[in-house]
Amino acid sequence: MHGIVEDTTRSGAETRFDQLAIAGGNGNGNAGKVRQPRRQKAVRLCDIARTAGVSIATVSLVLSENPRISAATQQRVRRVSQRLGYRPMRSPQPAPTRTSTALAVLLPAQAADERSSLSDAYFGELIGGISEQASAMGYNVLFERVSAEYIRRRRHIMMIDDGGAAGALLLGFSDHHRFIDEFEPARHPIVVVDNKLERGDLDFVGCDYHAGAQQAMNYLLQLGHRKIGLIVSSAGGRNVRDVVAVYRSAMAEHGARPGEGLIVDGQFTEAGGDEAADKILRRHRDVTAILSTCDNTAIGAIHAAGRRGKSVPRDLSIVGFGNLRHAAFLNPALTTVQLPLQQVGARACQRLIERISGKRKEVTSELLPTHLILRNSSALANDLSISADSSAA
C-alpha cells in the first residue's frame, strides 16, 4: 500500500497551546501643560491592509513592487500607505548588513498547564532538527517564549530590528496569533514551521497532514471500517482542518456520513483523548475505529477503550498521528502516521539561513512526506471478523 511502512521506532510528540490574548497599552498626557511632541505610532502592514481592504500579503507584495498585483490594487494600497504615513524602518534588502549569527525560535507560552514547551517531545523533535542544522551552518539558536507581555513590549520585532537575532522560526502558532501580522518579510526573515498560515508571503516548511490523513483513512476503510470516530483539537489550525476534510470526504465516498458526536475535540492531550473517545463510544456503540490527529489523544483513546471493556484492536482499531517515541512501546503498539518533524526543523532552518544570507528571494512553501506505520492497534473491523467466523462455521 502506497505510503505505508512497517513498524519503526523514532522520537516525536504532540502538544496543545491556547491562543494568546494580546494586550496593548496607551500613553497619556498632562492637561494644562505645554504638550511635548508625541512619538507617532509606527504604521504596520496590517494597518494598511485593514484600511485598504486587502490582505497583508497583498500589501507586502505591492510595497516590494511585485508586478503580479493589479494596477488598481497597487494604486489603492500606495494611496493608503501614504495617507497613513507608512515608512519602512530599514532598507528593503537588509540581508547584506546583518551580522548576527543567532536564530530565534519562537514558542507559545503555555497558559493551560505548567509543562515547558521546550521539554515537549513534539517541539523537541522540531528543535532538534533546527539546532543540528543551525550548528552545521555556523549559527546558534535562541529560544523565546511568546506571552502577551512579550508581544506588548514588541520583543518579537525588536529582537530582529536591534540585531539580537538574524531571523526567526515560528513553532506552534496559527492565524489566531495576530502578532504575526507585524512581521514584514523585507525587514524580518521569518519561516513558519509545521502550521501553515493564511499569509502567503512568509516562508513555510511542514508535514503533509493531508496525505497522512488519506493514508490512514484508506487503510481503515480497506480493513472494512465504516463507523469511524475522529479525535481532533480545535487549537490545531489548518493541519487539523486538512485531516477533518479528508475524513469527511473518505467517509462520504464509502457511503458513511459522519453523524453527530463522531468528531470530538481531544485537546492534544492524553486526558483529552480519553474523554473524547469515551464520548464517541458512549454516543455510538457501533464504532469500530478511531482516528486521532495526534498520538497523545490516541493513547488516551486506548485507555478509554479498556475502561469500557473493549479490546484493542479486536473490538476497536485506533490510529494516531506523529509516531511518538513511546508509540511503539504501548500495549498494543500504536499504528500511526509518521511525521518527519526532525527533517522539517532542519529544512526550515536551512531555508531561513538562505533568506538571511540573500541566497534566496522567492517565497517557499514545502510539505515533507508522511508514512503510515503499521503496528498492533488496528485490525479488520470487528463486524467483518464476526461475519467471517460465522461463514467458516
TIMI-937681 format. One record per residue: residue in three letters; x, y, z of N, C-alpha, C in turn. Coordinates in steps of 0.2 Angstrom, whole numbers. Layout:
// residues N
 rest    nx    ny    nz   cax   cay   caz    cx    cy    cz
  ALA     X     Y     Z     X     Y     Z     X     Y     Z
...
END
This chain:
// residues 393
 rest    nx    ny    nz   cax   cay   caz    cx    cy    cz
  MET     4    -6     0     0     0     0     4     6     0
  HIS     3    11    -4     7    17    -5     7    21     1
  GLY    13    23     4    14    27     9    13    23    16
  ILE    14    17    16    13    13    22    20     9    23
  VAL    23     9    29    29     6    30    28     2    36
  GLU    33    -3    37    32    -7    43    34    -3    50
  ASP    34    -6    55    35    -3    62    42    -1    62
  THR    43     5    65    50     8    66    49    13    72
  THR    54    13    76    54    17    82    58    24    81
  ARG    55    29    82    59    36    82    55    40    87
  SER    59    46    88    56    51    93    51    56    90
  GLY    46    58    93    42    63    91    37    65    96
  ALA    32    70    95    27    71   100    22    76    98
  GLU    18    78   102    12    82   101    10    86   107
  THR     7    92   107     5    96   112     0   100   110
  ARG    -2   104   115    -8   109   114    -6   116   117
  PHE    -8   121   114    -7   128   117   -13   132   116
  ASP   -15   136   121   -20   140   120   -18   146   116
  GLN   -23   150   113   -22   156   109   -20   161   114
  LEU   -16   166   112   -13   171   116   -18   177   116
  ALA   -19   180   122   -23   186   122   -18   192   122
  ILE   -19   196   117   -14   201   116   -16   207   119
  ALA   -12   210   123   -14   216   127   -10   222   124
  GLY   -13   228   124   -10   234   121    -9   239   127
  GLY    -6   244   126    -5   250   131    -6   256   127
  ASN    -8   261   131    -9   268   129    -5   273   133
  GLY    -3   278   129     1   283   133    -4   288   135
  ASN    -2   293   140    -7   298   142    -3   305   143
  GLY    -6   310   143    -3   317   143    -5   320   150
  ASN    -2   326   151    -4   330   157    -8   336   154
  ALA   -14   337   157   -18   343   155   -15   349   158
  GLY   -16   355   155   -14   362   157    -6   363   156
  LYS    -2   358   153     5   359   152     6   360   145
  VAL    12   363   143    14   363   136    15   356   134
  ARG    12   354   129    12   347   126    19   346   122
  GLN    22   341   124    28   339   120    26   335   114
  PRO    30   336   109    28   332   103    28   324   105
  ARG    23   321   103    22   314   105    25   309    99
  ARG    28   304   100    31   300    95    25   296    92
  GLN    25   297    85    19   294    82    20   286    81
  LYS    15   283    83    15   275    82    17   273    75
  ALA    21   268    75    23   266    68    17   263    65
  VAL    17   264    58    11   261    54    14   254    52
  ARG    10   249    53    11   242    51     8   240    45
  LEU    10   235    42     7   232    36     0   230    37
  CYS    -2   228    43    -9   226    45   -13   232    45
  ASP   -10   238    47   -14   244    47   -16   246    40
  ILE   -11   245    35   -13   247    28   -18   242    25
  ALA   -17   236    27   -21   230    24   -28   231    26
  ARG   -29   233    33   -36   234    36   -39   240    32
  THR   -36   245    32   -39   252    29   -40   251    21
  ALA   -36   247    18   -36   246    10   -41   241     9
  GLY   -43   237    13   -47   231    12   -44   225     8
  VAL   -37   224     9   -34   219     6   -30   215    11
  SER   -27   209     9   -23   205    14   -16   208    15
  ILE   -13   206    21    -6   208    22    -2   206    17
  ALA    -3   200    14     2   198     9     2   202     3
  THR    -4   205     1    -5   209    -5    -1   216    -3
  VAL    -2   219     3     2   225     5     9   224     4
  SER    11   218     6    19   216     6    21   216    -1
  LEU    17   213    -5    19   212   -12    19   219   -16
  VAL    14   223   -14    14   230   -18    20   234   -16
  LEU    21   234    -9    27   238    -7    34   236    -9
  SER    34   229   -11    40   227   -14    40   227   -21
  GLU    35   230   -24    34   232   -31    34   225   -35
  ASN    30   220   -33    29   214   -36    24   215   -42
  PRO    25   214   -48    21   215   -54    14   211   -54
  ARG    14   206   -50     8   201   -50     1   205   -48
  ILE     2   210   -44    -4   214   -41    -7   219   -46
  SER   -13   219   -47   -16   223   -52   -15   231   -51
  ALA   -15   235   -56   -13   242   -56   -18   245   -51
  ALA   -24   244   -51   -29   247   -47   -28   246   -40
  THR   -26   239   -38   -25   237   -31   -18   241   -29
  GLN   -13   241   -33    -7   244   -31    -8   251   -30
  GLN   -12   255   -34   -14   262   -33   -17   263   -26
  ARG   -22   259   -25   -26   259   -18   -21   258   -12
  VAL   -17   253   -12   -13   252    -7    -8   257    -6
  ARG    -5   260   -11     0   265   -11    -3   272    -8
  ARG    -9   273   -10   -13   279    -8   -14   279     0
  VAL   -16   273     2   -17   272     9   -11   272    13
  SER    -6   269    11     1   269    14     3   276    15
  GLN     2   280    10     5   287    10     0   291    15
  ARG    -6   290    15   -11   294    19    -9   292    27
  LEU    -8   286    28    -6   284    35     1   285    37
  GLY     5   287    32    12   289    34    16   283    35
  TYR    15   278    31    20   272    32    27   274    29
  ARG    32   272    34    39   272    32    42   266    34
  PRO    46   263    29    50   257    31    55   259    35
  MET    56   255    41    61   257    46    68   255    43
  ARG    69   251    38    75   248    35    75   248    28
  SER    81   247    25    81   246    18    77   239    17
  PRO    74   239    11    70   233     9    75   227     8
  GLN    81   228     8    86   222     7    91   222    12
  PRO    89   221    18    94   221    24    99   216    25
  ALA    98   210    21   102   204    22   110   205    22
  PRO   112   209    17   120   210    17   123   213    23
  THR   119   217    27   121   221    33   120   217    40
  ARG   117   211    39   115   208    45   122   204    48
  THR   123   205    54   130   202    57   128   197    62
  SER   122   196    65   121   192    70   121   185    67
  THR   123   180    71   123   173    69   119   169    74
  ALA   114   172    77   109   169    81   102   169    77
  LEU    99   163    78    92   162    75    87   161    81
  ALA    82   165    81    77   165    87    72   159    85
  VAL    70   155    90    64   150    89    59   153    94
  LEU    53   155    91    48   157    95    43   152    96
  LEU    41   151   103    37   146   105    31   149   109
  PRO    25   146   109    19   149   113    21   148   120
  ALA    19   153   124    19   152   131    13   148   133
  GLN    14   143   137     8   139   139     4   142   145
  ALA    -2   143   143    -7   145   149   -10   140   152
  ALA   -11   134   149   -16   129   151   -12   124   156
  ASP    -6   123   155    -3   119   160     4   121   161
  GLU     8   118   166    15   121   168    20   117   164
  ARG    19   112   160    24   109   156    28   114   151
  SER    34   113   151    38   118   147    38   115   140
  SER    36   120   135    36   118   128    43   115   125
  LEU    48   118   129    55   115   127    56   108   129
  SER    52   105   134    53    98   136    48    94   132
  ASP    43    97   128    38    93   125    41    89   119
  ALA    39    83   118    43    79   113    41    82   105
  TYR    35    84   104    34    87    98    39    92    96
  PHE    39    97   100    43   103    99    51   101   100
  GLY    52    96   104    59    93   104    61    90    98
  GLU    57    87    94    59    84    88    61    90    83
  LEU    56    95    82    57   101    78    64   104    80
  ILE    64   106    86    70   110    89    77   106    88
  GLY    76    99    89    82    95    87    85    96    80
  GLY    80    96    75    82    97    68    85   104    67
  ILE    81   109    70    84   116    69    91   117    72
  SER    92   114    78    98   115    81   104   112    78
  GLU   103   106    76   108   102    72   110   106    65
  GLN   105   108    62   106   112    55   109   118    57
  ALA   107   122    62   110   129    63   117   128    65
  SER   119   123    69   126   122    71   130   120    65
  ALA   127   116    60   131   114    55   133   120    50
  MET   128   125    50   129   131    46   132   137    49
  GLY   134   136    55   138   141    59   133   146    63
  TYR   127   144    65   123   148    68   121   145    75
  ASN   119   149    80   117   147    86   110   149    87
  VAL   106   146    92    99   146    92    97   149    99
  LEU    92   154    99    89   157   105    82   155   105
  PHE    80   154   111    73   152   112    69   157   116
  GLU    63   159   113    59   164   115    52   162   117
  ARG    50   162   123    43   160   125    38   167   123
  VAL    33   166   119    29   172   117    23   172   121
  SER    23   177   126    17   178   130    14   185   128
  ALA     8   187   131     5   193   130    10   199   131
  GLU    13   198   137    18   204   139    24   204   134
  TYR    26   198   132    31   198   127    29   202   120
  ILE    23   201   118    21   204   112    19   212   114
  ARG    17   213   120    15   220   121    22   225   121
  ARG    27   222   123    34   225   123    37   225   116
  ARG    34   222   111    36   221   104    43   218   104
  ARG    44   213   108    51   210   108    52   206   102
  HIS    46   203    99    47   199    93    49   203    87
  ILE    48   209    87    50   214    82    57   216    84
  MET    58   218    90    64   222    92    70   217    92
  MET    69   210    93    75   206    93    78   206    86
  ILE    74   207    81    77   207    74    80   214    72
  ASP    75   219    74    77   226    72    83   228    75
  ASP    84   226    82    90   228    86    96   223    85
  GLY    96   218    80   101   214    79   103   208    84
  GLY    98   207    88    99   201    93    98   195    89
  ALA    94   194    84    94   188    80    93   190    73
  ALA    96   186    69    96   187    61    89   186    58
  GLY    85   181    61    79   179    59    75   175    64
  ALA    69   172    62    66   169    67    62   163    64
  LEU    61   157    68    57   152    66    51   152    71
  LEU    45   151    68    39   151    72    36   144    73
  LEU    36   142    79    33   135    80    27   135    84
  GLY    22   132    82    16   131    86    11   137    86
  PHE    11   141    81     7   147    80     2   146    75
  SER    -4   149    75    -9   149    70   -11   156    68
  ASP   -16   156    63   -19   163    61   -22   167    67
  HIS   -24   163    72   -27   167    78   -21   171    82
  HIS   -15   170    81   -10   174    84    -8   180    80
  ARG   -11   185    81   -11   191    77    -5   195    77
  PHE     0   193    82     6   197    82    10   195    76
  ILE     9   190    72    12   188    66    11   193    61
  ASP     6   196    61     4   201    56     9   207    56
  GLU    13   208    61    18   214    62    24   212    59
  PHE    26   206    57    32   204    53    31   207    46
  GLU    36   210    44    37   212    37    43   208    33
  PRO    41   204    28    46   200    26    53   203    23
  ALA    52   209    21    58   213    19    63   215    24
  ARG    60   216    30    64   218    36    65   212    41
  HIS    61   207    41    61   202    46    61   195    43
  PRO    67   192    42    67   185    39    63   180    44
  ILE    58   177    41    54   173    46    52   166    42
  VAL    52   160    45    50   154    42    45   151    47
  VAL    39   150    45    33   147    49    34   139    48
  VAL    34   136    54    36   129    54    30   124    56
  ASP    28   120    52    23   115    53    16   117    54
  ASN    14   123    53     7   125    54     6   131    49
  LYS     4   129    43     3   134    38    -2   140    39
  LEU     0   146    38    -4   152    39    -8   154    33
  GLU   -13   159    34   -16   162    28   -11   166    24
  ARG    -7   169    28    -2   174    24     2   170    19
  GLY     2   172    13     6   169     8    13   172     7
  ASP    15   177    11    21   180     9    27   178    14
  LEU    25   173    19    30   170    23    32   163    21
  ASP    39   162    22    41   155    20    38   150    25
  PHE    37   144    23    34   139    27    37   132    25
  VAL    38   128    30    40   121    29    36   117    34
  GLY    33   111    32    29   107    37    28   100    34
  CYS    24    96    38    22    89    36    16    89    32
  ASP    15    84    28    10    84    23     4    80    27
  TYR     0    84    31    -5    81    35   -11    78    31
  HIS   -12    82    25   -17    79    21   -16    72    18
  ALA   -10    71    16    -8    65    13    -8    59    19
  GLY    -6    61    25    -6    57    30   -13    55    32
  ALA   -17    59    32   -24    58    33   -27    53    28
  GLN   -25    54    22   -28    50    16   -25    43    17
  GLN   -19    42    19   -16    35    21   -19    32    26
  ALA   -21    35    32   -24    32    37   -31    30    36
  MET   -35    35    33   -42    33    31   -43    28    26
  ASN   -38    28    21   -39    22    16   -37    16    19
  TYR   -33    15    24   -31     9    27   -37     7    31
  LEU   -40    11    35   -45     9    39   -51     7    35
  LEU   -53    10    30   -58     8    25   -57     2    22
  GLN   -51     0    20   -49    -6    17   -49   -12    22
  LEU   -49   -10    29   -50   -15    34   -57   -17    35
  GLY   -62   -13    32   -69   -14    32   -72    -9    37
  HIS   -69    -5    40   -72     0    45   -76     5    41
  ARG   -82     6    44   -87    11    41   -89    16    46
  LYS   -89    14    52   -91    18    58   -85    20    62
  ILE   -82    26    59   -75    28    62   -76    35    65
  GLY   -74    35    71   -74    41    75   -67    45    74
  LEU   -67    52    75   -61    56    74   -60    61    80
  ILE   -54    60    83   -52    65    88   -48    70    86
  VAL   -50    76    87   -46    82    84   -44    87    90
  SER   -42    93    88   -40    98    93   -42   105    89
  SER   -46   108    93   -49   115    90   -43   120    89
  ALA   -37   118    93   -31   123    93   -26   121    87
  GLY   -28   116    83   -23   113    79   -22   116    72
  GLY   -27   122    71   -26   126    65   -27   122    58
  ARG   -24   124    53   -25   121    46   -23   114    46
  ASN   -18   111    50   -17   104    49   -23   100    51
  VAL   -26   102    57   -32    98    59   -38    99    54
  ARG   -38   105    51   -44   106    46   -42   101    40
  ASP   -36   100    38   -35    96    32   -37    89    34
  VAL   -35    87    40   -37    80    42   -45    79    42
  VAL   -48    84    45   -55    83    45   -58    83    38
  ALA   -56    87    33   -58    87    27   -57    80    23
  VAL   -51    77    24   -50    71    21   -55    66    24
  TYR   -56    66    31   -60    61    34   -67    62    32
  ARG   -70    68    31   -77    68    29   -77    66    21
  SER   -72    68    17   -73    65    10   -72    58    10
  ALA   -68    55    13   -67    47    13   -73    44    15
  MET   -76    46    21   -82    43    23   -88    44    18
  ALA   -88    50    15   -94    51    10   -93    46     4
  GLU   -87    45     2   -85    41    -4   -88    34    -3
  HIS   -88    32     4   -90    25     5   -97    25     8
  GLY  -100    30     7  -107    30     9  -108    30    17
  ALA  -103    33    20  -104    33    28  -103    40    30
  ARG  -109    44    31  -109    51    33  -108    51    40
  PRO  -103    55    42  -101    56    50  -108    59    53
  GLY  -110    55    58  -116    58    62  -113    62    68
  GLU  -118    65    71  -116    70    77  -113    66    82
  GLY  -107    68    85  -104    65    90   -98    61    88
  LEU   -97    60    81   -91    56    79   -85    60    79
  ILE   -85    66    78   -79    71    78   -79    75    85
  VAL   -74    73    89   -74    76    96   -67    79    97
  ASP   -67    85   101   -61    88   102   -57    85   108
  GLY   -51    83   107   -47    79   112   -41    84   115
  GLN   -41    90   112   -36    95   115   -29    93   115
  PHE   -27    88   111   -20    86   110   -17    83   117
  THR   -21    81   121   -18    78   127   -21    71   128
  GLU   -17    67   132   -19    60   134   -26    60   137
  ALA   -27    65   142   -33    65   146   -39    67   141
  GLY   -37    72   137   -42    74   132   -44    69   127
  GLY   -39    65   125   -41    59   121   -45    54   124
  ASP   -44    53   131   -48    48   135   -55    50   135
  GLU   -56    57   136   -63    59   137   -66    59   130
  ALA   -63    61   125   -66    62   118   -68    55   116
  ALA   -63    50   117   -65    43   115   -71    40   119
  ASP   -71    42   125   -77    40   129   -84    43   127
  LYS   -83    49   125   -89    52   122   -92    49   115
  ILE   -87    47   111   -88    44   105   -91    37   106
  LEU   -88    33   110   -91    26   112   -97    26   115
  ARG   -99    31   119  -105    32   123  -111    33   118
  ARG  -109    38   113  -114    40   109  -115    35   103
  HIS  -110    32   101  -110    27    95  -107    21    97
  ARG  -111    16   100  -108    10   102  -106     5    97
  ASP  -108     7    90  -106     3    85  -100     5    81
  VAL   -96    10    84   -90    12    81   -85     7    82
  THR   -81     6    76   -76     0    76   -69     3    75
  ALA   -68    10    74   -61    13    73   -62    20    75
  ILE   -56    22    78   -55    29    80   -48    32    77
  LEU   -49    37    73   -43    41    71   -41    47    75
  SER   -35    48    77   -34    54    81   -28    58    78
  THR   -29    64    78   -24    69    75   -18    70    78
  CYS   -17    66    84   -10    66    87   -10    59    91
  ASP    -4    57    93    -3    51    96    -5    52   104
  ASN    -4    58   106    -6    59   113   -14    57   114
  THR   -18    59   110   -25    58   111   -27    51   109
  ALA   -23    48   104   -24    41   103   -22    36   109
  ILE   -17    38   113   -15    35   119   -21    35   124
  GLY   -24    41   124   -30    42   129   -36    38   126
  ALA   -37    37   120   -42    33   117   -41    26   119
  ILE   -35    23   119   -34    16   121   -36    15   128
  HIS   -34    20   132   -36    19   139   -43    19   140
  ALA   -47    24   136   -54    24   137   -57    17   135
  ALA   -55    14   129   -57     8   127   -57     3   132
  GLY   -51     2   135   -50    -3   140   -55    -2   146
  ARG   -56     4   148   -60     6   154   -68     4   152
  ARG   -69     4   146   -76     2   144   -77    -5   142
  GLY   -71    -9   143   -72   -16   142   -70   -18   134
  LYS   -68   -14   130   -67   -15   123   -59   -17   122
  SER   -58   -22   118   -51   -24   117   -49   -21   111
  VAL   -43   -18   111   -39   -15   105   -34   -20   103
  PRO   -34   -22    96   -39   -20    91   -45   -24    89
  ARG   -46   -30    93   -51   -34    92   -58   -31    91
  ASP   -60   -26    96   -66   -23    96   -66   -16    93
  LEU   -60   -13    94   -59    -6    92   -52    -5    89
  SER   -51    -2    83   -45    -1    80   -44     7    81
  ILE   -37     8    83   -35    15    84   -29    17    81
  VAL   -29    23    77   -24    25    73   -22    32    75
  GLY   -16    34    76   -13    40    78   -10    44    73
  PHE    -7    50    75    -3    54    71     3    57    75
  GLY     9    56    72    15    58    75    21    53    75
  ASN    19    47    77    24    42    78    29    44    84
  LEU    26    45    90    30    47    96    34    42    98
  ARG    39    44   102    45    39   104    42    33   107
  HIS    36    34   112    34    29   115    28    25   112
  ALA    26    27   106    21    24   102    22    17   101
  ALA    28    15   100    30     8    98    30     3   104
  PHE    30     6   110    30     3   116    24     2   120
  LEU    18     5   117    12     4   121    10    -3   120
  ASN     4    -5   124     1   -12   123    -6   -11   122
  PRO    -8   -12   115    -4   -14   110     0    -8   107
  ALA     5    -9   103     9    -4   100     5     0    95
  LEU     6     6    94     1    11    91     2    11    83
  THR    -3    10    79    -2    11    72    -3    19    71
  THR     1    22    68     1    29    67     4    32    61
  VAL     3    38    60     6    42    54    12    45    56
  GLN    18    43    53    24    46    55    25    53    52
  LEU    26    58    56    28    65    54    35    66    54
  PRO    38    68    49    45    69    49    48    76    52
  LEU    47    76    58    47    83    62    55    85    62
  GLN    59    80    63    66    82    63    68    85    56
  GLN    66    82    51    68    84    44    65    91    43
  VAL    59    92    45    55    98    45    59   104    48
  GLY    61   103    54    65   108    58    72   109    54
  ALA    75   104    52    81   105    48    80   109    42
  ARG    75   107    38    74   111    32    72   118    33
  ALA    68   119    38    65   126    40    71   130    41
  CYS    76   128    45    82   131    47    86   133    41
  GLN    87   128    37    91   129    31    88   135    26
  ARG    81   135    26    78   140    22    78   147    25
  LEU    78   147    32    79   154    35    86   156    34
  ILE    91   152    34    98   155    33    99   157    26
  GLU    96   153    21    96   156    14    93   162    13
  ARG    87   164    17    84   170    17    88   176    20
  ILE    91   174    25    95   179    29   101   181    25
  SER   105   176    22   111   177    18   110   180    11
  GLY   103   181     9   102   184     2   102   179    -3
  LYS   103   172    -2   104   167    -7    97   166   -10
  ARG    92   167    -7    85   166   -10    80   171    -9
  LYS    77   173   -14    72   179   -13    65   177   -14
  GLU    64   171   -17    57   169   -18    54   166   -12
  VAL    47   166   -11    44   163    -5    44   156    -6
  THR    45   152    -1    45   145    -2    39   142     2
  SER    36   136     0    31   133     4    32   125     3
  GLU    35   122     8    36   115     7    33   110    11
  LEU    30   105     9    27    99    13    32    93    12
  LEU    34    90    18    38    84    18    33    78    19
  PRO    35    73    15    30    67    15    29    63    22
  THR    24    60    23    22    56    29    21    49    27
  HIS    21    45    32    21    37    31    17    34    36
  LEU    12    30    34     8    26    39    13    20    42
  ILE    13    20    49    17    15    52    12     9    55
  LEU    12     3    52     8    -2    54    10    -6    60
  ARG     6    -6    66     8    -9    72     2   -13    74
  ASN     1   -14    81    -4   -19    83   -11   -16    85
  SER   -12    -9    85   -18    -6    87   -24    -6    82
  SER   -22    -9    76   -28    -9    71   -28   -16    68
  ALA   -35   -18    66   -36   -24    63   -42   -24    59
  LEU   -45   -29    56   -51   -30    52   -57   -27    57
  ALA   -62   -24    54   -67   -22    58   -71   -28    61
  ASN   -73   -27    67   -75   -32    71   -81   -36    68
  ASP   -85   -32    65   -91   -35    62   -90   -39    56
  LEU   -84   -37    52   -82   -42    47   -79   -48    50
  SER   -75   -48    55   -72   -54    59   -78   -58    61
  ILE   -83   -56    64   -89   -60    66   -92   -63    60
  SER   -93   -59    55   -96   -62    48   -92   -68    46
  ALA   -85   -67    46   -80   -72    43   -80   -78    47
  ASP   -81   -77    54   -81   -83    58   -87   -87    58
  SER   -93   -83    56  -100   -87    55  -100   -91    49
  SER   -97   -88    44   -96   -91    37   -92   -98    38
  ALA   -87   -97    41   -82  -103    42   -86  -109    46
  ALA   -90  -107    51   -94  -111    55   -99  -115    50
END
